[in-house]
C-alpha cells in the first residue's frame, strides 16, 4: 500500500479491471503510481454499423472514439461481429463505457458525445450507421 500509495487495503481483493490494469507493465522496474478510481457510475452506450470494406480497422474506431470522448471514455470494446448471410456485409457493435472521475455524468451529455462519435464514424471511416 505504501509503495504504490494505495489508500484502501480492500482494493487488493478487487477484480475491477480499472485497478488491475494499472499494474501491468512491460518491465518490472517500471515505476507505478496508483491512479484513484472513480466512484461515480458508468454510462454504457452501444454503437453498431456496417463496415465499408477491407480498409476498415477497429483501431481506427477506437482512436476516433477516444479523440472525441477524451477522458470521459473509460473503455471501448467490440462486443459483436455479424456477417449478413445474403449480402456478406459485416457489422460491428461496440460498447462504449463513459465515466467521469469527479461527478456523475448525465445521459444527455453522454448522448451528445455519442452522437458526435456516430457522425464522425460515418464521415471519417465510411461506415454505414445502424443507429
Backbone atoms as SQL, in Angstrom:
CREATE TABLE atoms (id INTEGER PRIMARY KEY, chain TEXT, resi INTEGER, resn TEXT, atom TEXT, x REAL, y REAL, z REAL);
INSERT INTO atoms VALUES
  (1, 'A', 1, 'UNK', 'N', 0.825, -1.190, 0.000),
  (2, 'A', 1, 'UNK', 'CA', 0.000, 0.000, 0.000),
  (3, 'A', 1, 'UNK', 'C', 0.876, 1.264, 0.000),
  (4, 'A', 2, 'UNK', 'N', 1.919, 1.240, 0.778),
  (5, 'A', 2, 'UNK', 'CA', 2.807, 2.404, 0.867),
  (6, 'A', 2, 'UNK', 'C', 3.575, 2.587, -0.435),
  (7, 'A', 3, 'UNK', 'N', 4.055, 1.479, -0.984),
  (8, 'A', 3, 'UNK', 'CA', 4.853, 1.545, -2.207),
  (9, 'A', 3, 'UNK', 'C', 4.098, 2.226, -3.347),
  (10, 'A', 4, 'UNK', 'N', 2.815, 1.901, -3.501),
  (11, 'A', 4, 'UNK', 'CA', 2.026, 2.444, -4.610),
  (12, 'A', 4, 'UNK', 'C', 1.058, 3.546, -4.177),
  (13, 'A', 5, 'UNK', 'N', 1.078, 3.896, -2.904),
  (14, 'A', 5, 'UNK', 'CA', 0.196, 4.935, -2.364),
  (15, 'A', 5, 'UNK', 'C', -1.282, 4.566, -2.556),
  (16, 'A', 6, 'UNK', 'N', -1.597, 3.313, -2.227),
  (17, 'A', 6, 'UNK', 'CA', -2.975, 2.813, -2.347),
  (18, 'A', 6, 'UNK', 'C', -3.686, 3.074, -1.023),
  (19, 'A', 7, 'UNK', 'N', -4.810, 3.803, -1.048),
  (20, 'A', 7, 'UNK', 'CA', -5.439, 4.251, 0.188),
  (21, 'A', 7, 'UNK', 'C', -6.298, 3.210, 0.923),
  (22, 'A', 8, 'UNK', 'N', -6.697, 2.145, 0.263),
  (23, 'A', 8, 'UNK', 'CA', -7.638, 1.207, 0.870),
  (24, 'A', 8, 'UNK', 'C', -7.189, -0.231, 0.604),
  (25, 'A', 9, 'UNK', 'N', -6.979, -1.001, 1.646),
  (26, 'A', 9, 'UNK', 'CA', -6.477, -2.366, 1.503),
  (27, 'A', 9, 'UNK', 'C', -7.468, -3.270, 0.760),
  (28, 'A', 10, 'UNK', 'N', -8.743, -2.924, 0.778),
  (29, 'A', 10, 'UNK', 'CA', -9.756, -3.747, 0.092),
  (30, 'A', 10, 'UNK', 'C', -9.542, -3.782, -1.415),
  (31, 'A', 11, 'UNK', 'N', -8.841, -2.819, -1.947),
  (32, 'A', 11, 'UNK', 'CA', -8.563, -2.813, -3.384),
  (33, 'A', 11, 'UNK', 'C', -7.711, -4.013, -3.810),
  (34, 'A', 12, 'UNK', 'N', -6.921, -4.561, -2.900),
  (35, 'A', 12, 'UNK', 'CA', -6.078, -5.708, -3.241),
  (36, 'A', 12, 'UNK', 'C', -6.897, -6.963, -3.555),
  (37, 'A', 13, 'UNK', 'N', -8.146, -7.001, -3.135),
  (38, 'A', 13, 'UNK', 'CA', -9.032, -8.131, -3.433),
  (39, 'A', 13, 'UNK', 'C', -10.002, -7.790, -4.559),
  (40, 'A', 14, 'UNK', 'N', -9.814, -6.656, -5.139),
  (41, 'A', 14, 'UNK', 'CA', -10.699, -6.190, -6.195),
  (42, 'A', 14, 'UNK', 'C', -10.477, -6.976, -7.485),
  (43, 'A', 15, 'UNK', 'N', -11.551, -7.188, -8.197),
  (44, 'A', 15, 'UNK', 'CA', -11.468, -7.759, -9.539),
  (45, 'A', 15, 'UNK', 'C', -11.767, -6.687, -10.586),
  (46, 'A', 16, 'UNK', 'N', -11.766, -5.443, -10.128),
  (47, 'A', 16, 'UNK', 'CA', -12.048, -4.312, -11.007),
  (48, 'A', 16, 'UNK', 'C', -10.890, -4.138, -11.983),
  (49, 'A', 17, 'UNK', 'N', -11.214, -4.240, -13.262),
  (50, 'A', 17, 'UNK', 'CA', -10.209, -4.127, -14.316),
  (51, 'A', 17, 'UNK', 'C', -9.469, -2.795, -14.258),
  (52, 'A', 18, 'UNK', 'N', -10.165, -1.743, -13.836),
  (53, 'A', 18, 'UNK', 'CA', -9.530, -0.425, -13.760),
  (54, 'A', 18, 'UNK', 'C', -8.379, -0.419, -12.757),
  (55, 'A', 19, 'UNK', 'N', -8.515, -1.174, -11.685),
  (56, 'A', 19, 'UNK', 'CA', -7.441, -1.278, -10.690),
  (57, 'A', 19, 'UNK', 'C', -6.326, -2.194, -11.186),
  (58, 'A', 20, 'UNK', 'N', -6.698, -3.368, -11.654),
  (59, 'A', 20, 'UNK', 'CA', -5.716, -4.382, -12.037),
  (60, 'A', 20, 'UNK', 'C', -4.836, -3.947, -13.207),
  (61, 'A', 21, 'UNK', 'N', -5.419, -3.245, -14.194),
  (62, 'A', 21, 'UNK', 'CA', -4.652, -2.829, -15.372),
  (63, 'A', 21, 'UNK', 'C', -3.519, -1.870, -15.035),
  (64, 'A', 22, 'UNK', 'N', -3.632, -1.185, -13.913),
  (65, 'A', 22, 'UNK', 'CA', -2.597, -0.218, -13.541),
  (66, 'A', 22, 'UNK', 'C', -1.266, -0.899, -13.225),
  (67, 'A', 23, 'UNK', 'N', -1.311, -2.193, -12.941),
  (68, 'A', 23, 'UNK', 'CA', -0.103, -2.888, -12.508),
  (69, 'A', 23, 'UNK', 'C', 0.451, -3.834, -13.568),
  (70, 'A', 24, 'UNK', 'N', -0.041, -3.714, -14.776),
  (71, 'A', 24, 'UNK', 'CA', 0.502, -4.469, -15.903),
  (72, 'A', 24, 'UNK', 'C', 1.473, -3.545, -16.630),
  (73, 'A', 25, 'UNK', 'N', 2.742, -3.847, -16.497),
  (74, 'A', 25, 'UNK', 'CA', 3.782, -3.009, -17.097),
  (75, 'A', 25, 'UNK', 'C', 4.761, -3.889, -17.869),
  (76, 'A', 26, 'UNK', 'N', 5.396, -3.345, -18.900),
  (77, 'A', 26, 'UNK', 'CA', 6.318, -4.151, -19.705),
  (78, 'A', 26, 'UNK', 'C', 7.593, -4.550, -18.967),
  (79, 'A', 27, 'UNK', 'N', 8.044, -3.723, -18.024),
  (80, 'A', 27, 'UNK', 'CA', 9.286, -4.011, -17.296),
  (81, 'A', 27, 'UNK', 'C', 9.014, -3.954, -15.800),
  (82, 'A', 28, 'UNK', 'N', 9.550, -4.910, -15.078),
  (83, 'A', 28, 'UNK', 'CA', 9.312, -4.991, -13.638),
  (84, 'A', 28, 'UNK', 'C', 9.860, -3.773, -12.891),
  (85, 'A', 29, 'UNK', 'N', 10.848, -3.087, -13.475),
  (86, 'A', 29, 'UNK', 'CA', 11.464, -1.941, -12.816),
  (87, 'A', 29, 'UNK', 'C', 10.702, -0.647, -13.066),
  (88, 'A', 30, 'UNK', 'N', 9.704, -0.716, -13.929),
  (89, 'A', 30, 'UNK', 'CA', 8.941, 0.495, -14.246),
  (90, 'A', 30, 'UNK', 'C', 8.182, 0.976, -13.015),
  (91, 'A', 31, 'UNK', 'N', 8.279, 2.269, -12.742),
  (92, 'A', 31, 'UNK', 'CA', 7.583, 2.845, -11.584),
  (93, 'A', 31, 'UNK', 'C', 6.090, 2.925, -11.863),
  (94, 'A', 32, 'UNK', 'N', 5.309, 2.653, -10.840),
  (95, 'A', 32, 'UNK', 'CA', 3.853, 2.689, -10.945),
  (96, 'A', 32, 'UNK', 'C', 3.331, 3.648, -9.898),
  (97, 'A', 33, 'UNK', 'N', 2.445, 4.530, -10.319),
  (98, 'A', 33, 'UNK', 'CA', 1.767, 5.443, -9.406),
  (99, 'A', 33, 'UNK', 'C', 0.273, 5.139, -9.495),
  (100, 'A', 34, 'UNK', 'N', -0.306, 4.698, -8.404),
  (101, 'A', 34, 'UNK', 'CA', -1.726, 4.352, -8.377),
  (102, 'A', 34, 'UNK', 'C', -2.585, 5.558, -8.741),
  (103, 'A', 35, 'UNK', 'N', -3.527, 5.333, -9.670),
  (104, 'A', 35, 'UNK', 'CA', -4.483, 6.361, -10.059),
  (105, 'A', 35, 'UNK', 'C', -5.822, 6.024, -9.408),
  (106, 'A', 36, 'UNK', 'N', -6.365, 6.905, -8.603),
  (107, 'A', 36, 'UNK', 'CA', -7.637, 6.613, -7.932),
  (108, 'A', 36, 'UNK', 'C', -8.748, 6.294, -8.930),
  (109, 'A', 37, 'UNK', 'N', -9.646, 5.413, -8.514),
  (110, 'A', 37, 'UNK', 'CA', -10.769, 5.006, -9.357),
  (111, 'A', 37, 'UNK', 'C', -11.960, 5.906, -9.078),
  (112, 'A', 38, 'UNK', 'N', -12.738, 6.159, -10.106),
  (113, 'A', 38, 'UNK', 'CA', -13.944, 6.952, -9.938),
  (114, 'A', 38, 'UNK', 'C', -14.994, 6.142, -9.201),
  (115, 'A', 39, 'UNK', 'N', -15.656, 6.777, -8.262),
  (116, 'A', 39, 'UNK', 'CA', -16.729, 6.099, -7.544),
  (117, 'A', 39, 'UNK', 'C', -18.091, 6.384, -8.177),
  (118, 'A', 40, 'UNK', 'N', -18.068, 7.140, -9.254),
  (119, 'A', 40, 'UNK', 'CA', -19.305, 7.505, -9.929),
  (120, 'A', 40, 'UNK', 'C', -19.705, 6.423, -10.923),
  (121, 'A', 41, 'UNK', 'N', -20.989, 6.271, -11.152),
  (122, 'A', 41, 'UNK', 'CA', -21.450, 5.169, -12.011),
  (123, 'A', 41, 'UNK', 'C', -21.123, 5.404, -13.488),
  (124, 'A', 42, 'UNK', 'N', -20.893, 4.312, -14.211),
  (125, 'A', 42, 'UNK', 'CA', -20.645, 4.442, -15.647),
  (126, 'A', 42, 'UNK', 'C', -21.951, 4.590, -16.415),
  (127, 'A', 43, 'UNK', 'N', -21.867, 5.155, -17.597),
  (128, 'A', 43, 'UNK', 'CA', -22.970, 5.149, -18.548),
  (129, 'A', 43, 'UNK', 'C', -22.488, 4.348, -19.747),
  (130, 'A', 44, 'UNK', 'N', -23.307, 3.407, -20.171),
  (131, 'A', 44, 'UNK', 'CA', -22.906, 2.488, -21.230),
  (132, 'A', 44, 'UNK', 'C', -23.803, 2.692, -22.435),
  (133, 'A', 45, 'UNK', 'N', -23.168, 2.923, -23.594),
  (134, 'A', 45, 'UNK', 'CA', -23.895, 3.070, -24.852),
  (135, 'A', 45, 'UNK', 'C', -23.238, 2.199, -25.906),
  (136, 'A', 46, 'UNK', 'N', -24.063, 1.617, -26.755),
  (137, 'A', 46, 'UNK', 'CA', -23.556, 0.788, -27.839),
  (138, 'A', 46, 'UNK', 'C', -23.708, 1.524, -29.160),
  (139, 'A', 47, 'UNK', 'N', -22.851, 1.171, -30.102),
  (140, 'A', 47, 'UNK', 'CA', -22.925, 1.721, -31.452),
  (141, 'A', 47, 'UNK', 'C', -22.649, 0.577, -32.423),
  (142, 'A', 48, 'UNK', 'N', -23.488, 0.478, -33.451),
  (143, 'A', 48, 'UNK', 'CA', -23.247, -0.570, -34.451),
  (144, 'A', 48, 'UNK', 'C', -23.355, 0.028, -35.842),
  (145, 'A', 49, 'UNK', 'N', -22.583, -0.555, -36.743),
  (146, 'A', 49, 'UNK', 'CA', -22.564, -0.063, -38.117),
  (147, 'A', 49, 'UNK', 'C', -22.025, -1.139, -39.035),
  (148, 'A', 50, 'UNK', 'N', -22.370, -0.966, -40.326),
  (149, 'A', 50, 'UNK', 'CA', -21.838, -1.839, -41.372),
  (150, 'A', 50, 'UNK', 'C', -20.473, -1.323, -41.772),
  (151, 'A', 51, 'UNK', 'N', -19.534, -2.224, -41.941),
  (152, 'A', 51, 'UNK', 'CA', -18.170, -1.841, -42.325),
  (153, 'A', 51, 'UNK', 'C', -18.111, -1.508, -43.813),
  (154, 'A', 52, 'UNK', 'N', -17.240, -0.570, -44.198),
  (155, 'A', 52, 'UNK', 'CA', -17.178, -0.147, -45.599),
  (156, 'A', 52, 'UNK', 'C', -16.467, -1.135, -46.516),
  (157, 'A', 53, 'UNK', 'N', -15.339, -1.682, -46.097),
  (158, 'A', 53, 'UNK', 'CA', -14.540, -2.546, -46.973),
  (159, 'A', 53, 'UNK', 'C', -13.403, -3.154, -46.170),
  (160, 'A', 54, 'UNK', 'N', -12.453, -3.704, -46.872),
  (161, 'A', 54, 'UNK', 'CA', -11.293, -4.301, -46.216),
  (162, 'A', 54, 'UNK', 'C', -10.395, -3.253, -45.577),
  (163, 'A', 55, 'UNK', 'N', -10.541, -1.999, -45.939),
  (164, 'A', 55, 'UNK', 'CA', -9.651, -0.960, -45.420),
  (165, 'A', 55, 'UNK', 'C', -9.986, -0.560, -43.981),
  (166, 'A', 56, 'UNK', 'N', -11.089, -1.013, -43.468),
  (167, 'A', 56, 'UNK', 'CA', -11.502, -0.649, -42.107),
  (168, 'A', 56, 'UNK', 'C', -10.640, -1.378, -41.071),
  (169, 'A', 57, 'UNK', 'N', -10.259, -0.654, -40.022),
  (170, 'A', 57, 'UNK', 'CA', -9.542, -1.245, -38.894),
  (171, 'A', 57, 'UNK', 'C', -10.245, -0.825, -37.614),
  (172, 'A', 58, 'UNK', 'N', -10.497, -1.781, -36.729),
  (173, 'A', 58, 'UNK', 'CA', -11.181, -1.429, -35.486),
  (174, 'A', 58, 'UNK', 'C', -10.355, -0.458, -34.650),
  (175, 'A', 59, 'UNK', 'N', -9.036, -0.462, -34.814),
  (176, 'A', 59, 'UNK', 'CA', -8.202, 0.508, -34.099),
  (177, 'A', 59, 'UNK', 'C', -8.514, 1.938, -34.527),
  (178, 'A', 60, 'UNK', 'N', -8.911, 2.113, -35.791),
  (179, 'A', 60, 'UNK', 'CA', -9.306, 3.448, -36.252),
  (180, 'A', 60, 'UNK', 'C', -10.539, 3.931, -35.485),
  (181, 'A', 61, 'UNK', 'N', -11.482, 3.007, -35.249),
  (182, 'A', 61, 'UNK', 'CA', -12.673, 3.398, -34.492),
  (183, 'A', 61, 'UNK', 'C', -12.317, 3.705, -33.042),
  (184, 'A', 62, 'UNK', 'N', -11.453, 2.887, -32.429),
  (185, 'A', 62, 'UNK', 'CA', -11.035, 3.147, -31.051),
  (186, 'A', 62, 'UNK', 'C', -10.409, 4.541, -30.946),
  (187, 'A', 63, 'UNK', 'N', -9.537, 4.880, -31.878),
  (188, 'A', 63, 'UNK', 'CA', -8.886, 6.193, -31.871),
  (189, 'A', 63, 'UNK', 'C', -9.903, 7.318, -32.048),
  (190, 'A', 64, 'UNK', 'N', -10.823, 7.135, -32.988),
  (191, 'A', 64, 'UNK', 'CA', -11.843, 8.152, -33.249),
  (192, 'A', 64, 'UNK', 'C', -12.676, 8.404, -31.992),
  (193, 'A', 65, 'UNK', 'N', -13.134, 7.336, -31.349),
  (194, 'A', 65, 'UNK', 'CA', -13.969, 7.476, -30.151),
  (195, 'A', 65, 'UNK', 'C', -13.203, 8.184, -29.033),
  (196, 'A', 66, 'UNK', 'N', -11.966, 7.801, -28.823),
  (197, 'A', 66, 'UNK', 'CA', -11.180, 8.416, -27.743),
  (198, 'A', 66, 'UNK', 'C', -10.806, 9.864, -28.052),
  (199, 'A', 67, 'UNK', 'N', -10.615, 10.194, -29.326),
  (200, 'A', 67, 'UNK', 'CA', -10.336, 11.584, -29.685),
  (201, 'A', 67, 'UNK', 'C', -11.533, 12.477, -29.402),
  (202, 'A', 68, 'UNK', 'N', -12.731, 11.965, -29.619),
  (203, 'A', 68, 'UNK', 'CA', -13.932, 12.762, -29.397),
  (204, 'A', 68, 'UNK', 'C', -14.327, 12.772, -27.922),
  (205, 'A', 69, 'UNK', 'N', -14.332, 11.604, -27.289),
  (206, 'A', 69, 'UNK', 'CA', -14.785, 11.494, -25.901),
  (207, 'A', 69, 'UNK', 'C', -13.735, 11.814, -24.865),
  (208, 'A', 70, 'UNK', 'N', -12.472, 11.752, -25.245),
  (209, 'A', 70, 'UNK', 'CA', -11.391, 12.077, -24.319),
  (210, 'A', 70, 'UNK', 'C', -11.402, 11.223, -23.064),
  (211, 'A', 71, 'UNK', 'N', -11.148, 11.869, -21.938),
  (212, 'A', 71, 'UNK', 'CA', -11.056, 11.167, -20.659),
  (213, 'A', 71, 'UNK', 'C', -12.396, 10.661, -20.146),
  (214, 'A', 72, 'UNK', 'N', -13.487, 11.069, -20.769),
  (215, 'A', 72, 'UNK', 'CA', -14.798, 10.576, -20.333),
  (216, 'A', 72, 'UNK', 'C', -15.045, 9.140, -20.785),
  (217, 'A', 73, 'UNK', 'N', -14.255, 8.681, -21.747),
  (218, 'A', 73, 'UNK', 'CA', -14.398, 7.302, -22.209),
  (219, 'A', 73, 'UNK', 'C', -13.448, 6.427, -21.413),
  (220, 'A', 74, 'UNK', 'N', -14.050, 5.521, -20.682),
  (221, 'A', 74, 'UNK', 'CA', -13.257, 4.598, -19.875),
  (222, 'A', 74, 'UNK', 'C', -12.830, 3.378, -20.681),
  (223, 'A', 75, 'UNK', 'N', -13.727, 2.926, -21.573),
  (224, 'A', 75, 'UNK', 'CA', -13.431, 1.692, -22.294),
  (225, 'A', 75, 'UNK', 'C', -14.252, 1.627, -23.578),
  (226, 'A', 76, 'UNK', 'N', -13.634, 1.088, -24.630),
  (227, 'A', 76, 'UNK', 'CA', -14.323, 0.810, -25.899),
  (228, 'A', 76, 'UNK', 'C', -14.028, -0.648, -26.233),
  (229, 'A', 77, 'UNK', 'N', -15.095, -1.439, -26.423),
  (230, 'A', 77, 'UNK', 'CA', -14.918, -2.873, -26.656),
  (231, 'A', 77, 'UNK', 'C', -15.795, -3.329, -27.817),
  (232, 'A', 78, 'UNK', 'N', -15.219, -4.119, -28.703),
  (233, 'A', 78, 'UNK', 'CA', -16.003, -4.768, -29.759),
  (234, 'A', 78, 'UNK', 'C', -16.776, -5.904, -29.096),
  (235, 'A', 79, 'UNK', 'N', -18.120, -5.820, -29.088),
  (236, 'A', 79, 'UNK', 'CA', -18.920, -6.842, -28.404),
  (237, 'A', 79, 'UNK', 'C', -19.593, -7.813, -29.363),
  (238, 'A', 80, 'UNK', 'N', -19.700, -7.439, -30.659),
  (239, 'A', 80, 'UNK', 'CA', -20.345, -8.343, -31.600),
  (240, 'A', 80, 'UNK', 'C', -19.867, -8.057, -33.018),
  (241, 'A', 81, 'UNK', 'N', -19.718, -9.130, -33.778),
  (242, 'A', 81, 'UNK', 'CA', -19.389, -9.031, -35.198),
  (243, 'A', 81, 'UNK', 'C', -20.357, -9.949, -35.928),
  (244, 'A', 82, 'UNK', 'N', -21.034, -9.391, -36.917),
  (245, 'A', 82, 'UNK', 'CA', -22.072, -10.128, -37.627),
  (246, 'A', 82, 'UNK', 'C', -21.833, -10.018, -39.125),
  (247, 'A', 83, 'UNK', 'N', -21.951, -11.140, -39.824),
  (248, 'A', 83, 'UNK', 'CA', -21.875, -11.140, -41.279),
  (249, 'A', 83, 'UNK', 'C', -23.243, -11.521, -41.816),
  (250, 'A', 84, 'UNK', 'N', -23.816, -10.625, -42.623),
  (251, 'A', 84, 'UNK', 'CA', -25.138, -10.881, -43.187),
  (252, 'A', 84, 'UNK', 'C', -25.039, -12.077, -44.132),
  (253, 'A', 85, 'UNK', 'N', -25.916, -13.065, -43.979),
  (254, 'A', 85, 'UNK', 'CA', -25.793, -14.284, -44.781),
  (255, 'A', 85, 'UNK', 'C', -25.986, -14.077, -46.286),
  (256, 'A', 86, 'UNK', 'N', -26.807, -13.102, -46.674),
  (257, 'A', 86, 'UNK', 'CA', -27.051, -12.895, -48.108),
  (258, 'A', 86, 'UNK', 'C', -26.101, -11.872, -48.723),
  (259, 'A', 87, 'UNK', 'N', -25.965, -10.724, -48.086),
  (260, 'A', 87, 'UNK', 'CA', -25.155, -9.651, -48.668),
  (261, 'A', 87, 'UNK', 'C', -23.668, -9.779, -48.337),
  (262, 'A', 88, 'UNK', 'N', -23.358, -10.568, -47.336),
  (263, 'A', 88, 'UNK', 'CA', -21.980, -10.764, -46.858),
  (264, 'A', 88, 'UNK', 'C', -21.374, -9.490, -46.265),
  (265, 'A', 89, 'UNK', 'N', -22.223, -8.482, -46.017),
  (266, 'A', 89, 'UNK', 'CA', -21.752, -7.280, -45.347),
  (267, 'A', 89, 'UNK', 'C', -21.460, -7.614, -43.886),
  (268, 'A', 90, 'UNK', 'N', -20.426, -6.976, -43.349),
  (269, 'A', 90, 'UNK', 'CA', -20.020, -7.223, -41.964),
  (270, 'A', 90, 'UNK', 'C', -20.428, -6.032, -41.101),
  (271, 'A', 91, 'UNK', 'N', -20.978, -6.345, -39.938),
  (272, 'A', 91, 'UNK', 'CA', -21.394, -5.323, -38.983),
  (273, 'A', 91, 'UNK', 'C', -20.611, -5.505, -37.690),
  (274, 'A', 92, 'UNK', 'N', -20.206, -4.378, -37.095),
  (275, 'A', 92, 'UNK', 'CA', -19.566, -4.391, -35.778),
  (276, 'A', 92, 'UNK', 'C', -20.458, -3.658, -34.798),
  (277, 'A', 93, 'UNK', 'N', -20.486, -4.142, -33.561),
  (278, 'A', 93, 'UNK', 'CA', -21.164, -3.450, -32.472),
  (279, 'A', 93, 'UNK', 'C', -20.130, -3.215, -31.372),
  (280, 'A', 94, 'UNK', 'N', -19.969, -1.968, -30.978),
  (281, 'A', 94, 'UNK', 'CA', -19.016, -1.590, -29.943),
  (282, 'A', 94, 'UNK', 'C', -19.763, -1.092, -28.720),
  (283, 'A', 95, 'UNK', 'N', -19.264, -1.432, -27.560),
  (284, 'A', 95, 'UNK', 'CA', -19.788, -0.907, -26.296),
  (285, 'A', 95, 'UNK', 'C', -18.811, 0.163, -25.819),
  (286, 'A', 96, 'UNK', 'N', -19.355, 1.349, -25.554),
  (287, 'A', 96, 'UNK', 'CA', -18.538, 2.461, -25.057),
  (288, 'A', 96, 'UNK', 'C', -18.987, 2.763, -23.631),
  (289, 'A', 97, 'UNK', 'N', -18.023, 2.723, -22.711),
  (290, 'A', 97, 'UNK', 'CA', -18.314, 2.998, -21.307),
  (291, 'A', 97, 'UNK', 'C', -17.782, 4.382, -20.984),
  (292, 'A', 98, 'UNK', 'N', -18.699, 5.251, -20.561),
  (293, 'A', 98, 'UNK', 'CA', -18.378, 6.627, -20.204),
  (294, 'A', 98, 'UNK', 'C', -18.387, 6.751, -18.679),
  (295, 'A', 99, 'UNK', 'N', -17.405, 7.448, -18.133),
  (296, 'A', 99, 'UNK', 'CA', -17.384, 7.688, -16.687),
  (297, 'A', 99, 'UNK', 'C', -16.510, 8.904, -16.409),
  (298, 'A', 100, 'UNK', 'N', -17.007, 9.792, -15.571),
  (299, 'A', 100, 'UNK', 'CA', -16.248, 10.973, -15.162),
  (300, 'A', 100, 'UNK', 'C', -15.595, 10.679, -13.815),
  (301, 'A', 101, 'UNK', 'N', -14.353, 11.100, -13.605),
  (302, 'A', 101, 'UNK', 'CA', -13.689, 10.792, -12.335),
  (303, 'A', 101, 'UNK', 'C', -14.205, 11.588, -11.138),
  (304, 'A', 102, 'UNK', 'N', -14.910, 12.707, -11.394),
  (305, 'A', 102, 'UNK', 'CA', -15.262, 13.590, -10.286),
  (306, 'A', 102, 'UNK', 'C', -16.754, 13.877, -10.132),
  (307, 'A', 103, 'UNK', 'N', -17.575, 13.357, -11.024),
  (308, 'A', 103, 'UNK', 'CA', -19.010, 13.614, -10.902),
  (309, 'A', 103, 'UNK', 'C', -19.793, 12.593, -11.720),
  (310, 'A', 104, 'UNK', 'N', -21.092, 12.546, -11.480),
  (311, 'A', 104, 'UNK', 'CA', -21.966, 11.661, -12.238),
  (312, 'A', 104, 'UNK', 'C', -22.314, 12.321, -13.565),
  (313, 'A', 105, 'UNK', 'N', -22.126, 11.592, -14.642),
  (314, 'A', 105, 'UNK', 'CA', -22.492, 12.092, -15.968),
  (315, 'A', 105, 'UNK', 'C', -23.997, 11.939, -16.179),
  (316, 'A', 106, 'UNK', 'N', -24.557, 12.827, -16.980),
  (317, 'A', 106, 'UNK', 'CA', -25.964, 12.685, -17.347),
  (318, 'A', 106, 'UNK', 'C', -26.046, 12.012, -18.713),
  (319, 'A', 107, 'UNK', 'N', -27.163, 11.348, -18.954),
  (320, 'A', 107, 'UNK', 'CA', -27.342, 10.692, -20.246),
  (321, 'A', 107, 'UNK', 'C', -27.374, 11.716, -21.373),
  (322, 'A', 108, 'UNK', 'N', -27.878, 12.916, -21.107),
  (323, 'A', 108, 'UNK', 'CA', -27.921, 13.960, -22.142),
  (324, 'A', 108, 'UNK', 'C', -26.524, 14.355, -22.611),
  (325, 'A', 109, 'UNK', 'N', -25.597, 14.582, -21.670),
  (326, 'A', 109, 'UNK', 'CA', -24.248, 14.979, -22.094),
  (327, 'A', 109, 'UNK', 'C', -23.514, 13.837, -22.776),
  (328, 'A', 110, 'UNK', 'N', -23.742, 12.600, -22.331),
  (329, 'A', 110, 'UNK', 'CA', -23.122, 11.451, -22.983),
  (330, 'A', 110, 'UNK', 'C', -23.734, 11.249, -24.369),
  (331, 'A', 111, 'UNK', 'N', -25.026, 11.490, -24.496),
  (332, 'A', 111, 'UNK', 'CA', -25.695, 11.329, -25.797),
  (333, 'A', 111, 'UNK', 'C', -25.079, 12.259, -26.843),
  (334, 'A', 112, 'UNK', 'N', -24.766, 13.492, -26.450),
  (335, 'A', 112, 'UNK', 'CA', -24.144, 14.434, -27.391),
  (336, 'A', 112, 'UNK', 'C', -22.782, 13.924, -27.862),
  (337, 'A', 113, 'UNK', 'N', -21.988, 13.398, -26.947),
  (338, 'A', 113, 'UNK', 'CA', -20.673, 12.853, -27.313),
  (339, 'A', 113, 'UNK', 'C', -20.853, 11.628, -28.198),
  (340, 'A', 114, 'UNK', 'N', -21.784, 10.764, -27.810),
  (341, 'A', 114, 'UNK', 'CA', -22.024, 9.528, -28.556),
  (342, 'A', 114, 'UNK', 'C', -22.499, 9.837, -29.979),
  (343, 'A', 115, 'UNK', 'N', -23.356, 10.836, -30.110),
  (344, 'A', 115, 'UNK', 'CA', -23.841, 11.243, -31.428),
  (345, 'A', 115, 'UNK', 'C', -22.695, 11.799, -32.279),
  (346, 'A', 116, 'UNK', 'N', -21.794, 12.540, -31.667),
  (347, 'A', 116, 'UNK', 'CA', -20.626, 13.059, -32.399),
  (348, 'A', 116, 'UNK', 'C', -19.740, 11.906, -32.874),
  (349, 'A', 117, 'UNK', 'N', -19.627, 10.861, -32.080),
  (350, 'A', 117, 'UNK', 'CA', -18.849, 9.686, -32.481),
  (351, 'A', 117, 'UNK', 'C', -19.520, 9.006, -33.667),
  (352, 'A', 118, 'UNK', 'N', -20.846, 8.853, -33.606),
  (353, 'A', 118, 'UNK', 'CA', -21.579, 8.245, -34.717),
  (354, 'A', 118, 'UNK', 'C', -21.367, 9.026, -36.014),
  (355, 'A', 119, 'UNK', 'N', -21.548, 10.337, -35.937),
  (356, 'A', 119, 'UNK', 'CA', -21.412, 11.185, -37.130),
  (357, 'A', 119, 'UNK', 'C', -19.988, 11.140, -37.689),
  (358, 'A', 120, 'UNK', 'N', -18.995, 11.171, -36.812),
  (359, 'A', 120, 'UNK', 'CA', -17.602, 11.121, -37.262),
  (360, 'A', 120, 'UNK', 'C', -17.249, 9.773, -37.859),
  (361, 'A', 121, 'UNK', 'N', -17.793, 8.699, -37.309),
  (362, 'A', 121, 'UNK', 'CA', -17.524, 7.359, -37.844),
  (363, 'A', 121, 'UNK', 'C', -18.043, 7.250, -39.273),
  (364, 'A', 122, 'UNK', 'N', -19.223, 7.797, -39.517),
  (365, 'A', 122, 'UNK', 'CA', -19.781, 7.775, -40.872),
  (366, 'A', 122, 'UNK', 'C', -18.933, 8.624, -41.806),
  (367, 'A', 123, 'UNK', 'N', -18.614, 9.830, -41.369),
  (368, 'A', 123, 'UNK', 'CA', -17.874, 10.778, -42.206),
  (369, 'A', 123, 'UNK', 'C', -16.419, 10.356, -42.428),
  (370, 'A', 124, 'UNK', 'N', -15.722, 9.948, -41.376),
  (371, 'A', 124, 'UNK', 'CA', -14.276, 9.710, -41.469),
  (372, 'A', 124, 'UNK', 'C', -13.907, 8.261, -41.798),
  (373, 'A', 125, 'UNK', 'N', -14.722, 7.312, -41.344),
  (374, 'A', 125, 'UNK', 'CA', -14.381, 5.903, -41.563),
  (375, 'A', 125, 'UNK', 'C', -15.185, 5.269, -42.696),
  (376, 'A', 126, 'UNK', 'N', -16.206, 5.977, -43.167),
  (377, 'A', 126, 'UNK', 'CA', -17.009, 5.466, -44.277),
  (378, 'A', 126, 'UNK', 'C', -17.946, 4.323, -43.915),
  (379, 'A', 127, 'UNK', 'N', -18.283, 4.218, -42.630),
  (380, 'A', 127, 'UNK', 'CA', -19.199, 3.148, -42.213),
  (381, 'A', 127, 'UNK', 'C', -20.643, 3.546, -42.506),
  (382, 'A', 128, 'UNK', 'N', -21.532, 2.572, -42.516),
  (383, 'A', 128, 'UNK', 'CA', -22.959, 2.826, -42.691),
  (384, 'A', 128, 'UNK', 'C', -23.638, 2.550, -41.375),
  (385, 'A', 129, 'UNK', 'N', -24.130, 3.620, -40.733),
  (386, 'A', 129, 'UNK', 'CA', -24.689, 3.509, -39.380),
  (387, 'A', 129, 'UNK', 'C', -25.913, 2.623, -39.284),
  (388, 'A', 130, 'UNK', 'N', -26.023, 1.940, -38.155),
  (389, 'A', 130, 'UNK', 'CA', -27.204, 1.153, -37.829),
  (390, 'A', 130, 'UNK', 'C', -27.816, 1.740, -36.552),
  (391, 'A', 131, 'UNK', 'N', -27.787, 3.064, -36.435),
  (392, 'A', 131, 'UNK', 'CA', -28.257, 3.716, -35.224),
  (393, 'A', 131, 'UNK', 'C', -29.438, 4.607, -35.482);
